[in-house]
Amino acid sequence: MRKSYAIVAIFSITLYVIAGEITISPDVQVTFNNRYENFAEAFSEQFKDKNDIWLVLGNRGTKNYYRERFSENWIFWDYCSSSSGVGISGNFLDLKNWKQVSGLLPRAVNYIAVDFNDLVNDLKRNKIINAAKNILNSGGIFCIEDVYDNRKKQFQHFTDKDFQQLSKDFDIKYAYWDGYISALPYTSDQSVNEKSDMFKGLEMMILRLAAANFKEKKRMFPNISLSLSIRSFLIGKDTINKLIRDIVDSAWLRQVIQNYENDSDREKQTEEMVEKEKKEIESLKKDIENFTRLAKLSGGVEKGLGIISETVGAIDNGMNYLMGTQQKEEPSVTNKESENTKKDSNESEDLQKQLEEKNNQLAASERRLTVLQSQLEMIKNYVKDSTEKIMKYNNEIFSRFGKDKYLKSYVSYKKEKLEDIISDSKDSDDEFWKKYDGIWNSTSNIEILATELEKIWSPNILIENSISLERIKSDAEQKVSDTSKIVIMFIKK
């Protein structure tokens, strides 16, 4: 299919629309399949039996397996849209183009989503949202994302003043982004984590379906098929366990668990080193005590022997003088004692050196112990911090379950022990990789349900899962992450 353009510019070309002939800005073009005579005919053919018409801003219309949810319902408006469906090319950040598009569309739309959030940073954002009311029907939603700072308790881009201004024409509601509820039709390449987040949103919706009665299912999903409704009633406890385990598991959690386990191993190793050093210190202290006692004893003997030596020497000298004789052949008692005294003196010096060496070893060992104890204390804090993060994250998820009309029935599945949370995370990750690396590419019941859910998404999901700003502020205190992604809905009064 080649791309057909209806361009009305300075060359005075006109495009026929239901209302008659409308002059389109040079910056606005319409795209449609060339088998239709004009844009109005293509539009009417695509939406003749549909109540939902969704306009996506900033999306080229590129198809993507992971985002193929509601392609029959949407119109793309981007700088260059695809001819595979009805679309508009042009700059949606240019305010004047909104007036042209409002005259171009044969019918009002009931949902506008901003892909890639190009609009949230634009200085004309509020004016563009206001201009969008001219192409929204009553109760139609303009949907945009913003980041909520859980510590400062404020949005990154929207202020209270912004909400006050926009509330003149719109009711404002909010929803947590979860990859499915928001369901903005992104078609960009996604990371594994983003795909995982999207599937996590689908898993949460499967749990809601399993807990809802038939009437509630129909309210959540006006287009739900009978087969999907029946299948959701047949979801067993084992499947519910797996879904909850997968929802709790995340790349962030696995990283924190890895940190926890690494630090726990370091803690154990450091504790062993501390105990070894303590034993070494005790051994050195005993050696020092023994050497000190020996040194004191050696010092006392040496002193006593010195006194005896002096006394005996004086007697020997006196006797020799009186006798007038000198003994040359054998050493005198004095000489023998002198030799003993010298020997004891050397031993004492030896003991003093060994004692000094042991004291130095003790000082070095005590310094090592101080360093190890400091490291151990720091590692223990790391382990404690990771433990608190894991438990807080787990509490956060089930706190959200407890505040959800349907998910609160699953709060009893919450794991309270750290080792159980870690075990579940590993089981979830192992199951993922076993399936990823599996020889047979089988489709699970959960995947079948998820595929069906993708097909029946509608903006009604956003309304059904909306929360108050007060709830967001209250939840912020329990959030592990510093920020949360919030879907803001401006609903035309």
C-alpha positions in Angstrom: 0.0 0.0 0.0 1.4 3.3 -0.9 1.0 6.4 1.2 -1.7 8.9 0.0 -1.5 12.5 1.1 -4.2 15.1 1.1 -2.2 18.3 1.5 -3.8 21.6 1.6 -1.3 24.5 1.7 -0.5 27.7 0.1 -1.4 26.1 -3.3 -5.1 26.4 -2.3 -5.7 22.6 -2.3 -8.8 21.6 -0.3 -9.7 18.4 1.4 -13.3 17.2 1.6 -14.5 16.2 5.0 -18.0 15.5 6.3 -18.6 19.1 7.2 -17.6 20.3 3.7 -14.4 21.7 2.3 -11.8 22.6 4.9 -8.5 24.3 4.3 -5.7 22.5 6.2 -2.6 24.0 7.5 0.6 23.4 5.4 1.9 21.7 8.5 -0.9 19.2 8.7 -1.4 16.2 6.4 -3.7 13.2 6.5 -2.7 9.6 5.6 -5.0 6.7 4.6 -5.1 3.7 2.4 -5.3 4.7 -1.3 -8.3 2.4 -1.9 -10.4 5.1 -0.3 -11.4 8.3 -2.1 -10.6 10.6 0.8 -9.8 10.8 4.5 -13.4 11.0 5.5 -14.3 7.8 3.8 -11.3 6.0 5.2 -12.1 7.3 8.7 -15.8 6.3 8.5 -14.9 2.8 7.2 -12.5 2.1 10.0 -14.8 3.4 12.8 -18.2 2.7 11.4 -19.1 0.1 14.0 -16.9 1.3 16.9 -17.7 3.6 19.8 -14.0 3.9 20.8 -11.7 6.2 18.7 -8.3 6.7 20.2 -5.8 9.3 19.1 -2.1 8.6 19.8 0.3 11.6 19.8 3.9 11.0 18.9 3.7 7.4 17.5 4.6 6.6 13.9 2.2 3.7 13.7 5.0 1.2 13.6 3.6 -2.2 14.6 5.1 -4.1 17.4 4.2 -7.6 18.7 4.3 -6.4 22.3 2.0 -3.4 21.7 -0.4 -4.9 19.3 -3.4 -4.3 21.6 -5.9 -2.0 20.0 -4.6 -1.1 16.5 -8.1 -1.1 15.1 -9.1 1.7 17.4 -6.4 4.2 17.0 -5.3 7.1 14.9 -1.7 8.2 14.9 -0.7 11.9 14.9 3.0 12.3 14.5 5.5 14.1 12.3 5.2 11.3 9.8 2.5 8.7 10.2 2.0 5.4 8.4 -0.4 4.6 5.6 -1.3 1.3 7.2 -4.2 3.0 9.0 -5.9 6.4 9.3 -3.3 9.0 10.5 -2.3 12.6 10.7 1.2 13.9 10.0 2.3 17.2 11.5 3.6 18.8 14.7 1.2 18.2 17.5 3.3 20.5 19.7 2.2 23.4 17.4 -0.9 24.9 19.0 -2.4 26.2 15.8 -2.5 22.7 14.3 -5.0 21.5 16.9 -7.7 23.8 15.5 -7.1 22.4 12.1 -7.3 18.8 13.3 -10.5 19.5 15.3 -12.1 20.5 12.0 -10.6 17.7 10.1 -11.9 14.8 12.2 -15.4 13.6 11.2 -16.1 12.5 14.8 -14.8 13.3 18.3 -12.4 10.9 19.9 -12.7 9.6 23.4 -9.1 8.9 24.3 -5.8 10.7 23.6 -2.5 9.3 24.7 0.9 10.9 24.5 3.5 8.4 23.4 7.1 9.0 24.7 5.7 11.9 26.7 7.1 14.5 24.3 4.4 16.9 25.6 5.1 16.8 29.3 8.2 19.1 29.1 6.7 21.5 26.6 6.0 25.1 27.7 2.7 25.1 25.8 1.6 21.8 27.4 -1.4 23.2 29.4 -2.7 25.1 26.3 -2.4 22.0 24.2 -4.4 19.9 26.7 -7.0 22.6 26.8 -7.1 22.7 23.0 -7.6 18.9 23.0 -11.0 19.3 24.5 -12.3 20.5 21.0 -11.7 17.0 19.6 -12.7 15.0 22.7 -16.3 13.9 23.3 -17.9 14.5 26.7 -16.2 12.2 29.2 -13.2 11.7 26.8 -9.8 11.3 28.4 -6.5 13.1 27.7 -3.9 10.8 29.1 -0.3 11.8 30.0 2.4 10.4 32.3 4.4 12.2 34.9 7.0 11.2 37.5 5.9 11.7 41.2 8.6 12.4 43.7 7.8 10.2 46.7 10.1 12.1 49.0 9.0 15.7 48.1 5.5 14.5 47.5 5.1 16.4 44.2 5.0 15.8 40.5 8.1 16.5 38.4 6.3 18.6 35.8 2.7 19.4 36.9 2.2 21.8 39.8 -0.9 22.4 41.9 -1.4 25.6 39.9 -1.4 23.6 36.7 -4.1 21.3 38.0 -6.1 24.2 39.3 -6.1 25.8 35.8 -6.9 22.6 34.0 -9.6 21.6 36.4 -11.9 24.3 34.8 -12.5 22.1 31.8 -11.4 18.7 33.1 -12.0 16.4 36.0 -8.6 15.0 37.0 -7.9 11.4 38.0 -4.8 9.4 38.5 -3.6 5.8 38.1 -0.3 4.0 38.9 1.5 3.0 35.7 1.8 -0.8 35.6 2.5 -1.6 31.9 -1.1 -2.6 31.2 -3.5 -0.3 33.0 -1.9 2.8 31.3 -1.5 0.9 28.1 -0.1 3.8 26.2 0.5 2.3 22.7 4.3 2.6 22.7 5.9 1.0 19.7 9.6 1.8 20.4 12.1 -1.0 21.1 11.8 -2.1 24.7 14.3 -3.5 27.1 13.7 -6.8 28.8 12.8 -5.0 32.0 10.1 -2.9 30.2 8.6 -6.0 28.6 8.7 -7.7 32.0 6.9 -4.7 33.5 4.2 -4.8 30.8 3.6 -8.5 31.4 3.5 -7.9 35.1 0.6 -5.5 34.6 -1.2 -8.2 32.6 -0.6 -10.7 35.4 -2.2 -8.3 37.9 -5.2 -7.9 35.6 -5.5 -11.7 35.4 -5.6 -11.8 39.2 -8.3 -9.2 39.2 -10.3 -11.1 36.7 -10.0 -14.3 38.7 -11.4 -12.5 41.8 -14.2 -10.7 40.1 -17.7 -12.0 39.5 -19.2 -12.0 36.0 -20.9 -8.6 36.4 -17.6 -7.1 37.7 -15.6 -8.6 34.8 -18.0 -7.0 32.3 -17.7 -3.6 34.0 -13.9 -3.9 33.9 -13.9 -5.1 30.3 -17.0 -4.1 28.3 -15.8 -6.2 25.4 -14.8 -9.3 27.3 -15.5 -12.5 25.5 -17.5 -15.4 27.1 -14.5 -17.7 26.7 -12.1 -15.3 28.5 -14.7 -14.8 31.3 -15.0 -18.6 31.7 -11.3 -19.2 31.6 -10.7 -16.6 34.3 -13.1 -18.5 36.6 -11.0 -21.6 36.2 -7.7 -20.1 37.4 -6.4 -22.4 40.1 -4.5 -21.8 43.3 -1.1 -22.9 41.8 -1.5 -20.4 39.0 -2.4 -17.7 41.4 0.7 -18.5 43.4 2.9 -18.3 40.3 1.3 -15.0 39.2 1.8 -13.4 42.6 5.4 -14.7 42.7 6.1 -13.2 39.3 4.5 -9.9 40.3 6.6 -9.6 43.4 9.8 -10.5 41.6 11.6 -7.8 39.6 15.1 -6.9 38.3 15.4 -4.4 41.2 14.5 -7.1 43.8 16.9 -9.6 42.3 19.7 -7.0 42.5 19.0 -6.2 46.1 18.9 -10.0 46.9 22.2 -10.4 45.2 23.7 -7.6 47.3 22.2 -9.1 50.4 23.7 -12.5 49.7 27.1 -11.1 48.7 27.2 -9.0 51.9 26.0 -12.0 54.0 28.9 -14.0 52.7 31.3 -11.2 53.4 29.8 -10.9 56.9 30.4 -14.6 57.6 34.0 -14.5 56.3 34.8 -11.3 58.3 33.3 -12.8 61.5 35.5 -15.8 61.0 38.5 -13.5 60.6 37.5 -11.6 63.7 37.3 -14.8 65.7 40.6 -15.9 64.4 42.2 -12.6 65.4 40.7 -12.7 68.8 42.1 -16.2 69.4 45.5 -14.9 68.2 45.3 -12.0 70.7 44.4 -14.4 73.6 47.4 -16.6 72.7 49.7 -13.6 72.5 48.5 -12.3 75.9 49.2 -15.7 77.5 52.7 -15.7 75.9 53.3 -12.2 77.2 52.1 -13.2 80.7 54.5 -16.2 80.7 57.4 -14.2 79.4 56.8 -11.4 81.9 56.8 -13.8 84.8 60.0 -15.5 83.5 61.7 -12.2 83.0 60.8 -11.1 86.6 62.1 -14.4 87.9 65.2 -14.2 85.9 65.9 -10.7 87.1 65.5 -11.7 90.8 67.9 -14.7 90.4 70.4 -12.6 88.6 70.4 -10.0 91.4 70.8 -12.7 94.1 73.6 -14.4 92.3 75.4 -11.1 91.9 75.3 -10.4 95.7 76.6 -13.9 96.5 79.3 -13.5 93.9 80.5 -10.3 95.5 80.6 -11.8 99.0 82.3 -15.0 98.0 84.8 -13.0 95.9 85.7 -10.9 98.9 86.3 -14.0 101.1 88.5 -15.6 98.4 90.6 -12.5 98.1 91.0 -12.3 101.9 92.0 -15.9 102.2 94.5 -15.7 99.4 96.0 -12.7 101.0 96.3 -14.3 104.4 97.7 -17.6 103.0 99.9 -15.9 100.5 98.9 -18.4 97.9 97.2 -18.3 94.5 95.2 -21.1 92.9 96.1 -21.3 89.2 95.0 -24.7 88.3 91.2 -24.6 89.1 88.9 -21.6 89.0 87.8 -20.2 92.2 84.2 -20.3 93.5 84.0 -16.6 92.5 84.9 -17.3 88.9 82.3 -20.0 88.7 79.6 -17.8 90.0 80.6 -15.0 87.7 80.2 -17.3 84.7 76.8 -18.3 85.9 75.8 -14.7 86.5 76.8 -13.8 82.9 74.9 -16.7 81.5 71.7 -15.7 83.4 72.1 -12.1 82.3 72.1 -13.2 78.6 69.0 -15.3 79.1 67.3 -12.4 80.8 68.1 -10.2 77.8 66.7 -12.9 75.5 63.5 -13.0 77.5 63.2 -9.2 77.3 63.6 -9.2 73.5 61.0 -12.0 73.1 58.7 -10.1 75.4 59.1 -7.0 73.4 58.5 -8.9 70.1 55.3 -10.4 71.6 54.0 -7.0 72.6 54.6 -5.7 69.1 52.7 -8.7 67.7 49.9 -8.0 70.1 49.7 -4.4 69.1 49.6 -5.3 65.4 46.9 -7.9 66.0 44.8 -5.5 68.0 45.0 -3.0 65.2 43.9 -5.7 62.7 41.0 -6.6 65.0 39.9 -3.0 65.2 39.9 -2.7 61.4 38.1 -6.0 61.0 35.4 -5.1 63.6 34.9 -1.7 61.8 34.5 -3.6 58.5 32.2 -6.1 60.0 30.0 -3.3 61.5 29.8 -1.7 58.0 28.9 -5.0 56.3 26.3 -5.7 58.9 24.7 -2.3 58.1 24.7 -3.3 54.4 23.0 -6.6 55.2 20.5 -4.8 57.4 19.9 -2.1 54.7 19.3 -4.8 52.0 17.0 -6.7 54.4 14.9 -3.7 55.1 14.7 -2.8 51.4 13.5 -6.4 50.5 10.9 -6.4 53.3 9.7 -2.9 52.5 9.4 -3.7 48.8 7.4 -6.8 49.7 5.2 -4.8 52.1 4.7 -2.1 49.4 3.3 -4.5 46.9 0.9 -6.2 49.2 -0.1 -2.8 50.6 -1.2 -1.9 47.1 -3.0 -5.3 46.9 -4.8 -4.5 50.1 -6.1 -1.2 48.7 -7.3 -2.7 45.4 -11.0 -3.9 45.3 -10.0 -7.2 43.7 -6.4 -7.8 44.6 -7.0 -7.5 48.3 -8.3 -11.1 48.3 -4.7 -12.2 47.7 -3.0 -10.4 50.6 -3.0 -13.8 52.5 -0.4 -15.0 49.9 2.1 -12.6 51.3 5.4 -14.1 52.4 6.5 -12.8 55.8 10.0 -14.3 56.1 13.0 -13.0 54.3 14.2 -16.4 53.2 10.7 -17.2 51.7 10.7 -13.9 49.7 14.2 -14.7 48.4 13.3 -18.3 47.5 10.2 -17.1 45.6 12.2 -14.6 43.6 14.7 -17.3 42.6 12.0 -19.7 41.7 10.3 -17.0 39.5 13.6 -16.2 37.8 14.5 -19.9 37.2 11.1 -20.6 35.7 11.5 -17.6 33.3 14.9 -18.8 32.1 13.8 -22.5 31.8 11.0 -21.4 29.6 13.2 -19.0 27.7 15.8 -21.7 27.0 13.2 -24.4 26.5 13.3 -26.5 23.3 9.6 -26.5 22.9 8.1 -23.0 22.5 4.8 -23.9 24.3 2.2 -21.3 25.2 1.0 -21.3 28.8 -2.5 -20.7 30.0 -1.4 -17.4 31.5 0.0 -16.2 28.1 -3.3 -17.1 26.4 -5.2 -15.0 29.0 -2.7 -12.2 28.6 -3.1 -12.2 24.8 -6.9 -12.0 25.2 -6.5 -9.2 27.6 -4.4 -7.2 25.2 -7.1 -7.4 22.6 -9.9 -6.0 24.8 -8.1 -3.1 26.5 -10.0 0.1 26.7 -9.7 3.5 28.4 -12.3 2.2 30.8 -9.5 0.2 32.5 -7.9 3.5 33.5 -11.1 4.8 35.1 -11.8 1.5 36.9 -8.3 1.6 38.4 -8.1 5.3 39.2 -6.9 6.5 42.6 -6.9 9.8 44.4 -4.0 12.2 44.7 -4.3 11.8 48.5 -3.8 8.1 48.0 -0.6 8.8 46.0 0.7 11.1 48.8 -0.1 8.5 51.5 1.5 5.6 49.5 4.6 7.7 49.0 5.7 7.2 52.6 5.9 3.5 52.1 7.5 3.4 48.7 11.0 2.0 48.3 11.7 3.9 45.1 12.2 7.6 45.3 9.8 8.1 42.3 6.7 6.6 40.9 5.3 6.7 37.4 1.8 8.1 37.4 -0.8 8.2 34.6 -2.7 11.5 34.8 -6.2 11.6 33.2 -7.8 14.8 32.2 -11.5 13.9 31.7 -13.5 16.4 29.6 -16.4 17.8 31.6 
